[in-house]
Amino acid sequence: MMNAQKSPFILLVVSLFVCLVPIGSISAATSWDIQAVDENGVGTWSGSYPATFQGVVLFDSELFLDSTANYNVIPWDMGGQWQVFVQGLTGDHAGTAVYMAQNYGNTWRNNPDYSYLNKEWDTRLSDVSGVTAGSLVTVTAQNLGFYGGKTNCNEGHNNAESMHFTITVEDADYGLPIAEEITLADLYVSTSNANYDASYPMFDKTRETGAEYYQSQLVSLAGLILDDAIDWDQSGSWRERLLTAHDSDGRTLNLRLPRGSQLDFGSAPLGEFDLIGVINQESESTSNGQFGYEILVLEVTPEPATLSLVTVGLVVMIRRRKK
């Protein structure tokens, strides 16, 4: 009779084979790969699910969206909404938005069964309760959908548990990345670049320059001038909190302000100002990338000229007191 005990050699071979075979079917991705686009700016990511990506959460969801449960059956009323942006780690020069909403049934679904009831939505929110700015996270996505110029991790307008993404907080105190210092010129493709298109001056299909290069990244943007101070209002809806700014050479950019109850930027800047924010894309067209670049504003720094005047004034006052 053959000895039932396997030899050490056979056990070693079996162990090596098990180690080489992937456990489950989870595929790892970078945000740079997820945000890949074709020459028209349309997303081209076609990996398998579930897919995971890592990065740092750039802001708390409540800064820009109200997640309060509000189940209803009103066309296109999304009820509570939740969204964060996750910037890739070193070597992954991109980021990915992670979004979910309560009333999917009010969209093209046109079926309330796809919406979360209030208690269901609160339970879903509890799944992401520890996801805050500066957290290092791993996102496991069941759906990565292209919408309005960028590829998002979302639930495909479907409340089924099989469509739920999960976010695992690896380090709650990891900290925000250093904001990359740029000017508006960096968000525009050079006219000497072979990929420059005067109709879409911020888009470079290679993503090596222009706004695509900074997609969903934390940046420090200098030398802006507000187009109209009347629009400096954070009390409106998502659409109403959009205004424009320009630089001294006439380049323009949309600014998306946070909800006024979250951050108060004070009165509108009267001259040049700097800000810190996240480069975003919110094209009105859902099927292509044309092109809707903007910045989600997180911080407004003092106008340099005003700051200089204040500094000079303080120096004069100190000198006078010393006399």
Secondary structure, DSSP 8 states (H G I E B T S, - for coil): ---SS--HHHHHHHHHHHHHS-SSS-EE--HHHHT-B-TTS-B-----SSEEEEEEE-S-GGGT----------TT---SEEEEEEE--TT---EEEEEEES-GGGTTT--GGGS--HHHHHHHHHTTTT--TT-EEEEEES-EEEETTEEEE--TT---GGG--EEEEEETT------EEEEGGGGS--TTSTT--TTSTT--TTSSSHHHHTTT-EEEEEEEEES-GGG---SS-TGGGEEEEE-TT--EEEEE---TTT----S--SS-EEEEEEEEE--S-SSS----EEEEEEEEE--HHHHHHHHHHHHHHHHHHH-
